[in-house]
Amino acid sequence: MVWVEKYRPRKISDLIVSDSILQQISNWIKLWNEGTPVKKAMILYGPPGVGKTTTVHALANQLGWPVVEMNASDMRNRDSMKRVALMASLYGDLTTMGETQHGPNKIILIDEADNIFEGRSKSTGGDTGGISELARIVKSTRNPIILTMNDYYEFRRKSGASDIINNSLNIEFLQYRRRNDTDYKQFRMKLFARISHILREESVNISQGQITRIVDANNNDIRGILNDLESMRDFGTGPISDLDIGTRDSSENIYNAISTTFKSGNYEQVLRALNDKDFTTEDYLMWIDQNLPEEAPEPEDLMRSYDLLSRADVFIGRVYKKQHFAFKRYAEELAAGVSVMINDRNPHYVKYKFPTLIMSMSRMRESRRSRNNLFSRLSAISHTSRRK
């Protein structure tokens, strides 16, 4: 059995999670045990490998409840949601047949909910109607529903997702925000204690310095740390040299890329971060545009940075006009130059804001769709084009 599964936490106390996150989850479950809470669902969102799904199973195991799970490999359209999640949320299981149900008796897990694909029809293979049906289930459920997500903000942009978010407790599954806060110290202490326990159980000899290198290379990706440690067990019980420790390629998320852009002051480092990104060039420009005033308080720095950003936006326009997608790389390289345009940086921590333009476009999606449907009907009646 691989180490990730063999040493998967079986109870809450085994989790390598910050106390603040555990407190929020515990309070939510306590509300369920006392009665039906206002927020009937909980969303755990954060990068892969930090322990979102593991936390759900450890919680259920400690409570003695089964987990009814729908993951990304399942079809999650309207019919599937009704068949699995709705039945599980309203009715007891076979072990409670004939008994009076008092309070919740299971947890419904929708894993990687941000990957629900709302296709236009069944023929496209999409999860048609899955989100809207899930929103109805969240409002009527008699059992806790937990959704895990890697890209919370991408999910927010989906049609009907706002109903789920508004009726859910939303917890960002970050082990820590800054290296000098209490959460960071707690995370490192719990992590190194768990690693030491696993290495003793497996009789693997790795120095503290080598363990630190593996942990630093994976940031807070616990799954990646355990996989790297396990890959070294074949060396036996002898000491392992530094040459035996490799690194893993990983995709860069928008928060890390924006932080590197604003804080590093190193243009080459920003370009390396953009080589393997999990976001679009357009999103990158909008995130810089939204958060630039917070990171560059001086007018001269703002002027130079926005001038560079506007030049990058010109290339985005050429992408759409000429359908020449190589121009996107030019836009990225120009926007990355913001890192060296700011002379007087904000020395304080900045909580980056989601671009308001994307949020407003998402909110208006339903109104645009309704308007287009109306135009289609009027064009048929008046025998004119929808554009006319």
Protein Blocks (a to p, Z undefined) as FASTA:
>chain_A
ZZklmmgcfbfklpccdfklmmmmmmmmmmmmnoccfblcdcddddehiopmmmmmmmmm
mnopacddddfkbccbfklmmmmmmmmmmpccfklgoiacehjfbdcddehkllpccdfb
fknopaehklmmmmmmmmmpcbdcddddfblmlmmmpghklmmmmmpccddddfbfbfkb
mklmmmmmmmmmmmmmmmmmnopacdfklmmmmmmmnomamklmmmmmmmmmmnojadcd
fklpccddddddfklmmmmmmmnopaklmmmmmmmccbdfklmmmmmmmmmmmmmmbfkl
mmmmmmmmmmmmmmmmmmmmnopaklmmmmmmmmmmmmmmpmbdcfbdcdddddfklmmm
mmmmmmmmmmmmmmmmmmmmnopafkZZ
